[in-house]
Each structure stands twice: as structure tokens, then as C-alpha cells.
Amino acid sequence: MKNHAAYGLEMEDLDVVVVEDSKPMQTIIRSILLSFKVARVRAFDSVDEALQSMLAEPPNVILTDWRMEPASGYQLLRLVRHKHMDPLCFVPILFLTAHGTRALVDRALRAGAHHLLVKPVAPSTLYSRLRWLLTDDRSLVLESTGFYNILGVDQLLDAAAEKIQTLENARTYHQQAIQRLAAVQDIVDKEFERTAVETEEVMIPENPAIGAEARQLQAEAAKVAAQARPIKKVLSKLGAKGAKKAAAKAAKEKLPASAYASTHREPGRRPPNASRG
């Protein structure tokens, strides 16, 4: 195990190589690094040019873009980290990219990069990352594949990925629970509406057949009552006259009126035991 080439140095001692295929970005990065008073800055347009210079004079730090043609920053990282590239294999690499996705960061760090910064990078951010790099005591270890990598980085990335996956699973479960709750609530609301409609249909409307028959019987009853009223009046008058005659006859013979109740009859009717003659 061995520390990287910049560990324990001062900012003023750094020999920095910049690999960037954009001339304007090269100029910006060079100006920022020179403002930090580093010892040396070398800028190259391609990976091939940078490798030729670095093999002759290994730097302390490499700043490289991720997307370049024909060789990319990732290819440069894999070339440098191979054990046959000693002493370049111990030089720390910082990526500068406009595409800082989670997958890209994971891939870069697992391949042996020390850090990744997203463009446009502020001078203060770059300065703080370089200061951090000078005190980063993580060792570089040779793996069975023949490449050097930072000790413990895979375990840290695996733990971070597991935590992120757990959070994603929790978020997914929460969203599914909300959807299931909404579906159940919708079913309950529809069931309540259906029950309410069925109750109204059963209790409120009348049966048409029964209603029509009841109205017909009511009309016939009213007709019969109207026909019976004159007959009732006649019977009432006749009954009153018969009672008066019986009372007068009883007074005459000084007998109780009840004695003549059985002999009282309505006009036109024969007494109960009277003989015909």
C-alpha cells in the first residue's frame, strides 16, 4: 500500500497536468491554478499528448475532462492506474465534467479517481478540493486485476448505494400505499353512492299497480257514500216521526213508551205477528 503522489505536499509544490480539449476551458483552469501559486501547470488537448509528457515527467496531480475524443478521461484513468504505469499509477486524478450524474460518479470513483467536480467550477471549490487532496491519507492498493485503487472506496460506495436503494424502495412503497388508499377510498365512495340510490328507489317511489288499484277503490267508496246520503236522511226522518206517534199514544193510555216499541213500525210495514185479512 502506498499514498498518492501529492500526499503531504504544499500547494506551492504541485506540478499539475490539465487534460482538456476545449481551449477556452484550458485557459480558465490554468489561470485559476496559477492564482493558487502552484509550482507548474501543463495543459494538453488530448490524452495521447498528456501521456507522452507525463511519462517523461510525472506530475503530482492530474485534472482531466471526462468526455474527450479520441480517448476519454475515463480511458486515461484506466491507463494510469495500471501497475505497469508506475510511478504514474500513484498520481491522484480529479475529474472536471459537465455531466455529474450518480452513475458517472460511481464509475469514476470505483475506477480509482480521487474526486469529481462539476463544471463550471468555482475557484474556491477547486482550491478546497486541492487542499483536501493534500491531506487525503487513503492508500492505493493493487487489486487482483492489476489495477491500483483507493483502499475502502468500493465498500463505501456499496454502503451508499444500499442506503440510496433503501430510500428509493421506501419512496416507492409510500407512493404505492397512497395509490392503494386512493383506490380503496374510491371504491368505498362508489359503494355508498350505489347504496343510497338503491334505498331511494325502494322506499320513496310507490308501486304503480298498487297505487292505481287503491285510487280506484277510493273512487268507488266515495261514489257509494254519495249515493247513501239521501237514503240516510229519509230513514232518519221516518224514525223521528214514528217515535213521536208512540210517545203520544203512550201518554194517552198512560203506558210506558217502551211498551209500544215492539208495535212501532215504519209506514208501509206490517207488524211482526199481524195476520193478513
Helices and strands as residue ranges (DSSP letters): E 2-3, G 11-13, E 15-19, H 23-35, E 40-44, H 47-56, E 61-65, H 73-81, G 83-85, G 88-90, E 93-97, H 102-110, E 115-118, H 123-134, E 139-142, E 148-150, H 153-203, H 208-253, G 257-260
